[in-house]
Amino acid sequence: MTARLMMVGPPGAGKGTQAEGLCERLDIPQVSTGDLFRVHAKANDELGRLAASYSNRGRLVPDEVTNRMVEERLDEEDVADGFLLDGYPRNLGQVEALDQMLARRAWALDAVVELVVPDEEVVGRLLERAKVQGRADDTAEVISHRIDVYHAETEPLVEVYAERGLLLRVDGLGTVEEVAARIDAALARKLG
């Protein structure tokens, strides 16, 4: 199936896991900003050095840099027949930039999958992940802040896609397989 999709949800909702599985099932590439940052950092190219100049100081990489990375990735041949955006866009400015990127290519998003997970569940998952992975930086306070940032910056773009009729809200609670089945069913209803 050719599909141009996006996945959103709070930190700890299982986006990465679900995105990976969905991309395998649909045979489309995952376009993850986290992966893009790592690829550019490893290449030590202009965008990688620019992104590192911010992240090494504990600052967010500016939208212009992130937008350029995504734009370059959308020029690659493997995304021509579909992709899944994971971690992008994160705010309304990036929605506007993505709209322009897609318009230049005469593409449109087919659906936006939102994994819905209550805040208290997200906190529990992230604290457990921090314990298992030994991530001392993932404290309850830091996790709470990340969730607040998600609600303030990313949730408004979810409403934009709801107004466009693209949003599929999927319950993110349950096993990986249960959530994947819900995503597949929602996409089948939307895309036919």
TORPA-4810 file (N, C-alpha, C, O; in nm, 3 decimals):
<nodes>
NODE_1_0.085_-0.119_0.000_0.000_0.000_0.000_0.088_0.124_0.000_0.182_0.134_0.079_M
NODE_2_0.059_0.217_-0.087_0.127_0.346_-0.086_0.056_0.433_0.016_-0.065_0.452_0.010_T
NODE_3_0.133_0.486_0.109_0.072_0.570_0.212_0.173_0.673_0.260_0.290_0.642_0.279_A
NODE_4_0.125_0.794_0.279_0.205_0.901_0.340_0.141_0.931_0.474_0.033_0.990_0.483_R
NODE_5_0.210_0.888_0.579_0.152_0.890_0.712_0.237_0.967_0.810_0.353_0.998_0.785_L
NODE_6_0.176_0.999_0.924_0.246_1.062_1.034_0.199_0.994_1.161_0.082_0.955_1.172_M
NODE_7_0.290_0.980_1.258_0.252_0.926_1.388_0.287_1.027_1.496_0.399_1.079_1.500_M
NODE_8_0.190_1.054_1.584_0.212_1.148_1.695_0.163_1.084_1.824_0.087_0.987_1.823_V
NODE_9_0.209_1.139_1.933_0.169_1.093_2.064_0.271_1.142_2.165_0.380_1.184_2.129_G
NODE_10_0.234_1.138_2.292_0.326_1.187_2.394_0.451_1.101_2.405_0.452_0.987_2.357_P
NODE_11_0.557_1.153_2.467_0.676_1.071_2.488_0.637_0.948_2.569_0.561_0.958_2.665_P
NODE_12_0.687_0.832_2.530_0.656_0.710_2.603_0.528_0.641_2.558_0.487_0.542_2.618_G
NODE_13_0.464_0.693_2.453_0.338_0.634_2.405_0.364_0.508_2.322_0.271_0.432_2.295_A
NODE_14_0.488_0.486_2.282_0.520_0.370_2.199_0.529_0.402_2.051_0.520_0.313_1.967_G
NODE_15_0.547_0.530_2.019_0.551_0.572_1.877_0.660_0.500_1.800_0.635_0.448_1.691_K
NODE_16_0.781_0.496_1.855_0.893_0.435_1.783_0.867_0.289_1.752_0.888_0.243_1.640_G
NODE_17_0.820_0.215_1.851_0.790_0.073_1.834_0.681_0.053_1.730_0.693_-0.029_1.640_T
NODE_18_0.572_0.130_1.744_0.460_0.115_1.651_0.497_0.163_1.510_0.455_0.102_1.412_Q
NODE_19_0.575_0.270_1.501_0.616_0.321_1.370_0.700_0.217_1.297_0.680_0.192_1.177_A
NODE_20_0.793_0.156_1.368_0.879_0.054_1.307_0.796_-0.063_1.253_0.817_-0.107_1.140_E
NODE_21_0.703_-0.112_1.334_0.619_-0.223_1.291_0.531_-0.186_1.174_0.515_-0.264_1.080_G
NODE_22_0.472_-0.068_1.179_0.383_-0.023_1.071_0.460_-0.009_0.940_0.411_-0.047_0.834_L
NODE_23_0.579_0.046_0.948_0.662_0.061_0.827_0.695_-0.074_0.765_0.696_-0.089_0.643_C
NODE_24_0.723_-0.172_0.849_0.749_-0.308_0.799_0.625_-0.364_0.731_0.633_-0.420_0.621_E
NODE_25_0.510_-0.348_0.796_0.386_-0.405_0.740_0.348_-0.339_0.609_0.296_-0.405_0.519_R
NODE_26_0.372_-0.209_0.597_0.333_-0.135_0.476_0.446_-0.124_0.373_0.426_-0.079_0.261_L
NODE_27_0.565_-0.166_0.414_0.684_-0.157_0.329_0.710_-0.013_0.284_0.730_0.015_0.165_D
NODE_28_0.710_0.078_0.384_0.744_0.218_0.359_0.854_0.258_0.457_0.863_0.200_0.566_I
NODE_29_0.936_0.356_0.421_1.042_0.398_0.513_0.989_0.486_0.627_0.892_0.560_0.611_P
NODE_30_1.055_0.474_0.740_1.026_0.558_0.856_1.116_0.681_0.846_1.238_0.669_0.833_Q
NODE_31_1.057_0.798_0.851_1.133_0.923_0.850_1.126_0.979_0.992_1.030_1.045_1.030_V
NODE_32_1.232_0.952_1.068_1.237_0.990_1.209_1.338_1.102_1.226_1.452_1.091_1.181_S
NODE_33_1.295_1.210_1.292_1.389_1.321_1.312_1.506_1.278_1.400_1.618_1.323_1.379_T
NODE_34_1.481_1.191_1.496_1.591_1.140_1.579_1.696_1.071_1.493_1.816_1.092_1.511_G
NODE_35_1.650_0.987_1.399_1.743_0.919_1.308_1.816_1.019_1.219_1.935_1.006_1.194_D
NODE_36_1.741_1.120_1.171_1.803_1.221_1.084_1.914_1.296_1.158_2.021_1.320_1.102_L
NODE_37_1.887_1.333_1.284_1.991_1.401_1.363_2.114_1.313_1.376_2.227_1.360_1.361_F
NODE_38_2.093_1.183_1.404_2.208_1.092_1.420_2.285_1.073_1.289_2.408_1.071_1.290_R
NODE_39_2.214_1.060_1.178_2.279_1.042_1.047_2.365_1.163_1.013_2.480_1.149_0.971_V
NODE_40_2.309_1.282_1.032_2.384_1.404_1.000_2.501_1.425_1.097_2.607_1.472_1.058_H
NODE_41_2.480_1.390_1.225_2.589_1.404_1.323_2.704_1.310_1.287_2.820_1.348_1.293_A
NODE_42_2.669_1.187_1.250_2.772_1.088_1.215_2.848_1.132_1.089_2.969_1.115_1.079_K
NODE_43_2.774_1.188_0.993_2.837_1.235_0.869_2.920_1.361_0.894_3.005_1.397_0.813_A
NODE_44_2.894_1.427_1.006_2.961_1.552_1.041_2.950_1.654_0.927_3.043_1.729_0.899_N
NODE_45_2.831_1.654_0.862_2.809_1.749_0.753_2.757_1.882_0.810_2.747_1.898_0.931_D
NODE_46_2.727_1.975_0.722_2.685_2.109_0.765_2.566_2.103_0.861_2.568_2.167_0.966_E
NODE_47_2.462_2.028_0.824_2.343_2.020_0.908_2.373_1.949_1.040_2.319_1.986_1.145_L
NODE_48_2.457_1.848_1.035_2.495_1.777_1.157_2.570_1.866_1.254_2.543_1.865_1.374_G
NODE_49_2.664_1.943_1.201_2.740_2.035_1.288_2.649_2.145_1.343_2.662_2.184_1.459_R
NODE_50_2.558_2.194_1.260_2.466_2.298_1.302_2.375_2.246_1.414_2.356_2.313_1.516_L
NODE_51_2.318_2.127_1.395_2.231_2.067_1.498_2.309_2.044_1.627_2.259_2.073_1.736_A
NODE_52_2.431_1.993_1.615_2.514_1.965_1.733_2.548_2.093_1.809_2.559_2.091_1.932_A
NODE_53_2.564_2.204_1.737_2.598_2.330_1.804_2.487_2.372_1.901_2.514_2.443_1.998_S
NODE_54_2.365_2.328_1.876_2.254_2.356_1.968_2.241_2.247_2.073_2.240_2.275_2.193_Y
NODE_55_2.232_2.121_2.027_2.205_2.012_2.122_2.320_1.994_2.221_2.295_1.955_2.335_S
NODE_56_2.443_2.023_2.181_2.555_2.010_2.275_2.548_2.112_2.387_2.612_2.096_2.491_N
NODE_57_2.469_2.219_2.367_2.449_2.319_2.472_2.316_2.297_2.543_2.271_2.383_2.620_R
NODE_58_2.253_2.181_2.517_2.126_2.150_2.582_2.008_2.228_2.527_1.905_2.242_2.593_G
NODE_59_2.023_2.280_2.405_1.914_2.359_2.345_1.847_2.278_2.235_1.906_2.186_2.178_R
NODE_60_1.722_2.313_2.208_1.649_2.248_2.100_1.708_2.291_1.965_1.745_2.407_1.946_L
NODE_61_1.714_2.196_1.874_1.758_2.229_1.738_1.648_2.315_1.675_1.531_2.276_1.677_V
NODE_62_1.683_2.431_1.618_1.580_2.520_1.561_1.503_2.454_1.446_1.553_2.366_1.375_P
NODE_63_1.380_2.499_1.430_1.294_2.446_1.325_1.360_2.451_1.187_1.347_2.357_1.108_D
NODE_64_1.431_2.561_1.158_1.489_2.574_1.023_1.584_2.457_0.993_1.586_2.406_0.881_E
NODE_65_1.661_2.416_1.092_1.757_2.306_1.072_1.681_2.175_1.056_1.709_2.097_0.965_V
NODE_66_1.584_2.151_1.144_1.505_2.028_1.136_1.430_2.023_1.003_1.426_1.918_0.938_T
NODE_67_1.370_2.135_0.963_1.296_2.140_0.837_1.387_2.106_0.719_1.346_2.033_0.628_N
NODE_68_1.509_2.158_0.719_1.602_2.128_0.609_1.637_1.980_0.604_1.648_1.921_0.496_R
NODE_69_1.655_1.919_0.721_1.685_1.775_0.725_1.570_1.693_0.668_1.591_1.600_0.590_M
NODE_70_1.447_1.729_0.707_1.329_1.657_0.657_1.314_1.679_0.507_1.286_1.585_0.433_V
NODE_71_1.333_1.802_0.463_1.321_1.833_0.320_1.419_1.749_0.238_1.382_1.692_0.136_E
NODE_72_1.544_1.743_0.283_1.644_1.661_0.213_1.602_1.515_0.210_1.617_1.447_0.108_E
NODE_73_1.549_1.466_0.323_1.508_1.325_0.330_1.394_1.298_0.234_1.389_1.190_0.174_R
NODE_74_1.301_1.392_0.218_1.188_1.373_0.127_1.231_1.376_-0.019_1.154_1.337_-0.107_L
NODE_75_1.353_1.423_-0.045_1.406_1.420_-0.182_1.463_1.284_-0.219_1.489_1.258_-0.336_D
NODE_76_1.481_1.198_-0.122_1.540_1.067_-0.150_1.437_0.976_-0.217_1.317_0.984_-0.190_E
NODE_77_1.487_0.889_-0.304_1.402_0.807_-0.389_1.309_0.713_-0.313_1.196_0.690_-0.356_E
NODE_78_1.356_0.658_-0.200_1.277_0.556_-0.132_1.148_0.608_-0.070_1.063_0.528_-0.032_D
NODE_79_1.131_0.739_-0.057_1.007_0.793_0.002_0.903_0.830_-0.103_0.792_0.871_-0.068_V
NODE_80_0.936_0.817_-0.230_0.845_0.861_-0.337_0.710_0.789_-0.331_0.608_0.847_-0.367_A
NODE_81_0.710_0.664_-0.288_0.585_0.587_-0.285_0.524_0.576_-0.146_0.433_0.497_-0.124_D
NODE_82_0.574_0.656_-0.053_0.515_0.657_0.079_0.620_0.663_0.188_0.737_0.634_0.165_G
NODE_83_0.575_0.702_0.308_0.665_0.716_0.423_0.580_0.733_0.548_0.459_0.755_0.541_F
NODE_84_0.646_0.721_0.661_0.583_0.750_0.790_0.670_0.850_0.863_0.785_0.821_0.896_L
NODE_85_0.615_0.967_0.889_0.686_1.069_0.966_0.672_1.038_1.115_0.561_1.019_1.165_L
NODE_86_0.785_1.033_1.184_0.787_1.001_1.327_0.869_1.109_1.398_0.990_1.119_1.377_D
NODE_87_0.802_1.188_1.481_0.872_1.295_1.552_0.873_1.427_1.477_0.941_1.521_1.518_G
NODE_88_0.799_1.435_1.369_0.793_1.558_1.289_0.657_1.560_1.221_0.612_1.456_1.172_Y
NODE_89_0.591_1.672_1.217_0.623_1.799_1.282_0.592_1.795_1.432_0.511_1.713_1.478_P
NODE_90_0.657_1.884_1.506_0.638_1.891_1.651_0.566_2.018_1.695_0.526_2.030_1.811_R
NODE_91_0.549_2.112_1.602_0.481_2.237_1.638_0.412_2.294_1.513_0.430_2.242_1.403_N
NODE_92_0.335_2.400_1.532_0.257_2.455_1.420_0.345_2.513_1.310_0.308_2.507_1.193_L
NODE_93_0.462_2.569_1.346_0.554_2.620_1.244_0.604_2.509_1.154_0.617_2.528_1.033_G
NODE_94_0.631_2.393_1.212_0.676_2.279_1.132_0.563_2.221_1.048_0.588_2.166_0.940_Q
NODE_95_0.437_2.233_1.094_0.322_2.191_1.012_0.320_2.273_0.885_0.303_2.219_0.775_V
NODE_96_0.337_2.404_0.900_0.337_2.493_0.783_0.451_2.458_0.687_0.432_2.454_0.566_E
NODE_97_0.570_2.432_0.743_0.685_2.395_0.659_0.657_2.263_0.587_0.688_2.250_0.468_A
NODE_98_0.600_2.166_0.657_0.569_2.037_0.595_0.465_2.055_0.484_0.477_1.994_0.378_L
NODE_99_0.363_2.136_0.509_0.262_2.163_0.406_0.329_2.212_0.278_0.293_2.170_0.168_D
NODE_100_0.426_2.302_0.292_0.495_2.356_0.175_0.580_2.249_0.107_0.582_2.241_-0.016_Q
NODE_101_0.649_2.167_0.187_0.731_2.059_0.129_0.645_1.964_0.048_0.680_1.926_-0.064_M
NODE_102_0.530_1.925_0.104_0.442_1.831_0.036_0.382_1.894_-0.089_0.373_1.829_-0.193_L
NODE_103_0.342_2.021_-0.080_0.283_2.090_-0.195_0.381_2.098_-0.311_0.343_2.081_-0.427_A
NODE_104_0.509_2.124_-0.280_0.612_2.132_-0.386_0.626_2.000_-0.461_0.666_1.998_-0.577_R
NODE_105_0.592_1.891_-0.394_0.604_1.759_-0.455_0.469_1.706_-0.507_0.461_1.596_-0.560_R
NODE_106_0.364_1.787_-0.490_0.227_1.747_-0.525_0.186_1.621_-0.448_0.122_1.531_-0.502_A
NODE_107_0.226_1.617_-0.320_0.191_1.507_-0.230_0.095_1.560_-0.124_0.083_1.680_-0.103_W
NODE_108_0.029_1.467_-0.057_-0.056_1.501_0.058_-0.047_1.387_0.158_-0.025_1.272_0.121_A
NODE_109_-0.065_1.420_0.284_-0.071_1.316_0.386_-0.201_1.239_0.370_-0.305_1.297_0.338_L
NODE_110_-0.195_1.108_0.392_-0.315_1.025_0.385_-0.382_1.013_0.522_-0.504_1.006_0.532_D
NODE_111_-0.301_1.010_0.628_-0.356_0.996_0.763_-0.251_1.033_0.867_-0.131_1.023_0.843_A
NODE_112_-0.300_1.075_0.984_-0.216_1.104_1.099_-0.265_1.015_1.212_-0.379_1.028_1.257_V
NODE_113_-0.179_0.925_1.258_-0.214_0.832_1.365_-0.168_0.893_1.497_-0.049_0.920_1.516_V
NODE_114_-0.263_0.915_1.589_-0.229_0.965_1.721_-0.244_0.850_1.821_-0.352_0.793_1.835_E
NODE_115_-0.134_0.818_1.890_-0.142_0.719_1.998_-0.186_0.792_2.124_-0.117_0.882_2.172_L
NODE_116_-0.301_0.753_2.178_-0.358_0.819_2.294_-0.325_0.736_2.419_-0.366_0.621_2.433_V
NODE_117_-0.248_0.798_2.508_-0.208_0.733_2.632_-0.219_0.837_2.745_-0.165_0.947_2.732_V
NODE_118_-0.287_0.803_2.854_-0.300_0.899_2.965_-0.164_0.937_3.023_-0.071_0.857_3.024_P
NODE_119_-0.154_1.061_3.071_-0.028_1.113_3.125_0.030_1.023_3.234_0.151_0.997_3.235_D
NODE_120_-0.055_0.974_3.325_-0.002_0.892_3.435_0.060_0.762_3.384_0.157_0.712_3.441_E
NODE_121_0.004_0.706_3.277_0.061_0.585_3.216_0.195_0.617_3.152_0.291_0.540_3.164_E
NODE_122_0.203_0.732_3.083_0.327_0.775_3.019_0.437_0.791_3.124_0.550_0.745_3.103_V
NODE_123_0.406_0.855_3.235_0.505_0.875_3.342_0.555_0.739_3.391_0.675_0.719_3.406_V
NODE_124_0.463_0.647_3.417_0.501_0.514_3.463_0.590_0.441_3.364_0.690_0.380_3.402_G
NODE_125_0.553_0.448_3.236_0.633_0.381_3.132_0.774_0.439_3.125_0.872_0.365_3.117_R
NODE_126_0.783_0.572_3.126_0.914_0.636_3.113_1.002_0.614_3.236_1.123_0.600_3.223_L
NODE_127_0.942_0.612_3.354_1.020_0.584_3.474_1.071_0.440_3.471_1.184_0.413_3.512_L
NODE_128_0.988_0.348_3.423_1.030_0.208_3.411_1.142_0.196_3.308_1.241_0.126_3.330_E
NODE_129_1.126_0.264_3.194_1.229_0.261_3.090_1.360_0.319_3.142_1.468_0.269_3.111_R
NODE_130_1.351_0.425_3.221_1.470_0.487_3.278_1.543_0.389_3.369_1.666_0.381_3.368_A
NODE_131_1.466_0.313_3.449_1.526_0.212_3.537_1.595_0.102_3.457_1.710_0.067_3.483_K
NODE_132_1.522_0.048_3.358_1.573_-0.063_3.277_1.697_-0.022_3.197_1.794_-0.097_3.188_V
NODE_133_1.692_0.099_3.139_1.803_0.146_3.054_1.907_0.225_3.131_2.006_0.270_3.073_Q
NODE_134_1.887_0.242_3.260_1.984_0.317_3.341_1.994_0.463_3.302_2.103_0.521_3.304_G
NODE_135_1.882_0.524_3.266_1.880_0.664_3.222_1.853_0.756_3.340_1.738_0.781_3.376_R
NODE_136_1.959_0.804_3.400_1.946_0.888_3.520_1.880_1.021_3.489_1.827_1.086_3.579_A
NODE_137_1.883_1.064_3.361_1.825_1.194_3.325_1.673_1.190_3.317_1.609_1.295_3.316_D
NODE_138_1.614_1.071_3.311_1.468_1.059_3.302_1.408_1.049_3.442_1.363_0.943_3.485_D
NODE_139_1.406_1.161_3.511_1.345_1.169_3.644_1.197_1.204_3.627_1.155_1.244_3.519_T
NODE_140_1.120_1.189_3.734_0.977_1.224_3.729_0.960_1.370_3.688_0.868_1.403_3.613_A
NODE_141_1.048_1.457_3.737_1.039_1.600_3.706_1.066_1.625_3.556_0.993_1.700_3.492_E
NODE_142_1.170_1.563_3.503_1.205_1.579_3.361_1.092_1.523_3.273_1.054_1.585_3.174_V
NODE_143_1.041_1.407_3.310_0.934_1.344_3.233_0.809_1.433_3.235_0.744_1.451_3.132_I
NODE_144_0.777_1.486_3.350_0.661_1.576_3.362_0.677_1.697_3.271_0.581_1.740_3.206_S
NODE_145_0.798_1.752_3.266_0.825_1.867_3.179_0.807_1.828_3.031_0.748_1.904_2.954_H
NODE_146_0.857_1.710_2.992_0.843_1.665_2.853_0.696_1.650_2.815_0.656_1.683_2.703_R
NODE_147_0.617_1.601_2.908_0.473_1.586_2.882_0.407_1.723_2.868_0.323_1.743_2.780_I
NODE_148_0.445_1.817_2.956_0.391_1.954_2.946_0.426_2.017_2.811_0.341_2.082_2.749_D
NODE_149_0.550_1.998_2.766_0.593_2.051_2.636_0.510_1.989_2.524_0.467_2.058_2.432_V
NODE_150_0.486_1.858_2.533_0.404_1.790_2.433_0.265_1.853_2.428_0.215_1.885_2.320_Y
NODE_151_0.202_1.871_2.544_0.067_1.928_2.549_0.066_2.071_2.493_-0.028_2.109_2.423_H
NODE_152_0.168_2.149_2.524_0.171_2.289_2.482_0.204_2.305_2.334_0.143_2.387_2.265_A
NODE_153_0.300_2.228_2.283_0.350_2.251_2.147_0.296_2.154_2.042_0.269_2.194_1.929_E
NODE_154_0.281_2.026_2.079_0.243_1.927_1.978_0.093_1.905_1.970_0.040_1.885_1.861_T
NODE_155_0.024_1.908_2.083_-0.121_1.885_2.078_-0.195_1.981_1.985_-0.289_1.939_1.918_E
NODE_156_-0.156_2.111_1.978_-0.227_2.200_1.884_-0.220_2.152_1.738_-0.315_2.172_1.663_P
NODE_157_-0.110_2.088_1.698_-0.101_2.042_1.558_-0.192_1.921_1.538_-0.238_1.897_1.427_L
NODE_158_-0.217_1.844_1.644_-0.309_1.731_1.635_-0.448_1.783_1.595_-0.517_1.722_1.514_V
NODE_159_-0.486_1.896_1.655_-0.616_1.954_1.623_-0.623_2.003_1.479_-0.728_1.995_1.415_E
NODE_160_-0.511_2.054_1.426_-0.506_2.097_1.286_-0.539_1.978_1.195_-0.618_1.989_1.102_V
NODE_161_-0.476_1.863_1.223_-0.499_1.745_1.139_-0.638_1.687_1.162_-0.695_1.626_1.071_Y
NODE_162_-0.694_1.704_1.282_-0.832_1.661_1.306_-0.927_1.744_1.220_-1.020_1.690_1.158_A
NODE_163_-0.903_1.876_1.216_-0.988_1.965_1.134_-0.977_1.931_0.986_-1.072_1.951_0.910_E
NODE_164_-0.862_1.880_0.944_-0.843_1.842_0.803_-0.901_1.703_0.773_-0.898_1.658_0.658_R
NODE_165_-0.952_1.637_0.874_-1.010_1.503_0.854_-0.907_1.393_0.839_-0.938_1.287_0.785_G
NODE_166_-0.784_1.417_0.885_-0.677_1.319_0.868_-0.646_1.240_0.994_-0.576_1.139_0.988_L
NODE_167_-0.698_1.284_1.109_-0.656_1.227_1.236_-0.727_1.096_1.269_-0.850_1.085_1.259_L
NODE_168_-0.647_0.997_1.308_-0.698_0.870_1.357_-0.649_0.854_1.500_-0.530_0.830_1.523_L
NODE_169_-0.739_0.869_1.596_-0.702_0.853_1.738_-0.708_0.705_1.771_-0.811_0.640_1.754_R
NODE_170_-0.595_0.652_1.821_-0.585_0.509_1.851_-0.545_0.492_1.997_-0.451_0.556_2.044_V
NODE_171_-0.617_0.407_2.068_-0.585_0.376_2.207_-0.447_0.311_2.212_-0.425_0.206_2.151_D
NODE_172_-0.354_0.374_2.284_-0.217_0.325_2.292_-0.192_0.233_2.409_-0.077_0.198_2.436_G
NODE_173_-0.298_0.192_2.481_-0.281_0.101_2.594_-0.298_-0.043_2.547_-0.380_-0.072_2.459_L
NODE_174_-0.221_-0.133_2.606_-0.228_-0.275_2.571_-0.094_-0.324_2.522_0.006_-0.253_2.529_G
NODE_175_-0.093_-0.445_2.471_0.032_-0.502_2.420_0.069_-0.435_2.288_-0.014_-0.368_2.225_T
NODE_176_0.193_-0.453_2.248_0.239_-0.399_2.119_0.148_-0.451_2.007_0.111_-0.376_1.917_V
NODE_177_0.114_-0.579_2.014_0.032_-0.641_1.910_-0.111_-0.586_1.910_-0.169_-0.564_1.803_E
NODE_178_-0.167_-0.562_2.028_-0.303_-0.507_2.036_-0.309_-0.367_1.977_-0.401_-0.334_1.903_E
NODE_179_-0.211_-0.285_2.011_-0.207_-0.147_1.959_-0.186_-0.150_1.808_-0.250_-0.074_1.735_V
NODE_180_-0.095_-0.236_1.761_-0.070_-0.249_1.616_-0.197_-0.288_1.542_-0.225_-0.235_1.435_A
NODE_181_-0.274_-0.381_1.599_-0.399_-0.424_1.535_-0.499_-0.308_1.526_-0.570_-0.294_1.427_A
NODE_182_-0.503_-0.225_1.632_-0.593_-0.108_1.629_-0.549_-0.008_1.522_-0.632_0.048_1.451_R
NODE_183_-0.418_0.012_1.510_-0.366_0.104_1.408_-0.403_0.053_1.269_-0.453_0.129_1.186_I
NODE_184_-0.377_-0.075_1.244_-0.407_-0.133_1.114_-0.555_-0.122_1.080_-0.591_-0.091_0.967_D
NODE_185_-0.642_-0.148_1.179_-0.787_-0.140_1.157_-0.829_0.004_1.126_-0.910_0.027_1.036_A
NODE_186_-0.773_0.100_1.200_-0.808_0.242_1.175_-0.763_0.285_1.036_-0.835_0.356_0.966_A
NODE_187_-0.643_0.243_0.997_-0.592_0.279_0.863_-0.674_0.211_0.754_-0.699_0.272_0.650_L
NODE_188_-0.715_0.087_0.775_-0.796_0.017_0.675_-0.928_0.088_0.654_-0.975_0.101_0.542_A
NODE_189_-0.988_0.135_0.766_-1.115_0.210_0.753_-1.093_0.342_0.679_-1.175_0.382_0.597_R
NODE_190_-0.982_0.409_0.708_-0.955_0.542_0.649_-0.913_0.531_0.502_-0.962_0.606_0.417_K
NODE_191_-0.822_0.437_0.474_-0.762_0.432_0.341_-0.828_0.331_0.249_-0.804_0.331_0.128_L
NODE_192_-0.912_0.245_0.304_-0.987_0.148_0.223_-0.912_0.033_0.172_-0.969_-0.052_0.104_G
</nodes>
